[in-house]
Amino acid sequence: MNNLSIHFLFTATTILSSGFFAFSLPAKAHSVDYCIDILQEEAQIAANGTSKRQLKQKLRDYKEFERGCNQELQEAGLITLKQVRQDKVIANLVLSGQMAQDDLNPIKKKQKQEDLEQREAKLLQLRSEICANPAPEDEYACPKGEQEQLSSQSLAPQALVAQATDPVVVGQWQAPFNWPLVAVHMAVGPNGKVLAWTRPKLSVGSPPQYTVWDPNSNQFTNSPPFGQFGSLASDIFCAGQDFAPSGRLLLAGGHSTTTAGDGSPDINVYNFNTNSWNSYPNIMNSGRWYPTVTYNGNKEGVIVGGSITNSALNKIPQVWGTGGSTSLRTLSSASFALPVYPYVWNFVAPSGRLFNSGPTQATRALDTTGTGKWISISNSKFGNRYYGTSVMYDDGKVLILGGSNDKYGPPTKTAEVVELFKSNNWIPVYPMQFARRHHNATLLPDGKVLVTGGTSSGSFNNTSGSVFAAEMWDPQTMQWTTMASMQERRTYHSTAVLLPDGRVVLAGGGLPAGNGAKDDPLTTQGNYNAEVYLPPYLFKGTRPTITSAPTTLSYGQTFTVQTPDAESISKVTWIKLSSTTHQFNAGQRFNRLSFAPVAGGLKVTTPTSINLCPPGYYMLFILNGSGVPSVAKIIQIS
Ligand SMILES: [Cu+2]
């Protein structure tokens, strides 16, 4: 389907019911037609010698139409501002006699055809959803055996492929630049700086290295030679990580400093403000290599999984307490053998439990009260998704995408969502354009999900199938659009995070280096570089600005954001600070905040639920009608 066809979907009803337009719009289904009307009226006004004021009003109306069109259709993932402008060009051609009105007919025919195709795809999707979990009355629609066959594989092929190189459509990658280490772990702190760490070589006993990158100045602190830092005696390679409500970063486990394959029982805490570490050696019940850490609504860091040795899993979750406590609460009745290698994907669910969305096909929840218990939730549809990823993209809504059913088998393009407020059932959505494993999924200020990197090849870390093109997932349409391509191969041990300025930095990949990765000449361990992606919203005009906002907030609090752009603001969102490793970002999550314009700014209200918005630091964005975000203001909610 091309962009023209969607104009049929953008019916007058949609326009008139959208509430964007205070003035009366003609009942036109096609923006070319509307442009013709506007231009003819403009001509009439000019011919009649009517005042410039009227002409200006018409132009304002058109601008408003353009803005609304842009917003509505872009939110539906269907059109770009560029397309609206193209329609205006076509309208001009018709009016000037360079293009006959009839010339539009073939276009309309094509549109009808494509409209039909799209409706068919929607029907197929609907049937797939119904048959995935049929109610008794739906049995007739779902012949026996079809439930298994109907996966997202069977959905219509992806409709929206951006062929353009226009950054307004596909965004733009900046050239790769050197990094002092392979960024196996990354986190964006409350000061807006990016912490990254790794072990310099695969050999056990090499002391870990960390660096801090300032995205504004592009300067690194703690660059090589790294030397010893603080009292950090642990090997934090492949530790679990998440932000505490204080803004400090909790690192659980990692690797033994002496024995290959053994987990570390240590906890380390990084303070962004002082650029310093606190170490709590040997404090967990046992070693944990590859555990997952998730801070919940009760300000507890829940540590799940990890391995003690190559052949023994740490099955008992533990909880890092509040108030500077240095002991852990052990969830002794929640013993469970979750897979390690890669990490498991845990999110704070609306219930306050941790929702485990994979990578296994069976999904479950961890109740952390008392001594804890696991509760079975449901099976996702595709299968296991080893080395895939998952993201909670909205309140209680979780996406799983890519990965391999067999740990080292070929990856899938498929994706599924679950909406925990509605049901526990996984629903296949449109597949990605590319099958991927070892890819990153990053939440953006406009609520979309950017997917970067990974490989379409099976086996552990085969970079020959590296995917260079990014893809954008729009939760409104559940469709994917191919974005611009990066330059480096970013597969195992690559990381991606959203920066406060709305860009996304993608770094690392390596340790071990995959074939074709750009290696450091001395260590040949992987990508000693990063690339920065500028999403399309950074090419759509002037950015709104936040002149001031509070630094700390409480739940359900109404506060003022000072901005000169209040009138143009259509969304206020915030995203919890990113903390990511091994293709799972345990930190990021997204809230839409309610707001209203007031003199000099916006009156914004924070969420009321500690489970939908776990305490901690968030990047607050204000977005205008074209979806252009401000630079974030980082705010703590507690
Ligand atoms: Cu690792």
Boltz pocket constraint, residues with backbone or C-beta under 6 A from the ligand:
constraints:
  - pocket:
      binder: B
      contacts: [[A, 237], [A, 238], [A, 493], [A, 511], [A, 582]]
      max_distance: 6.0
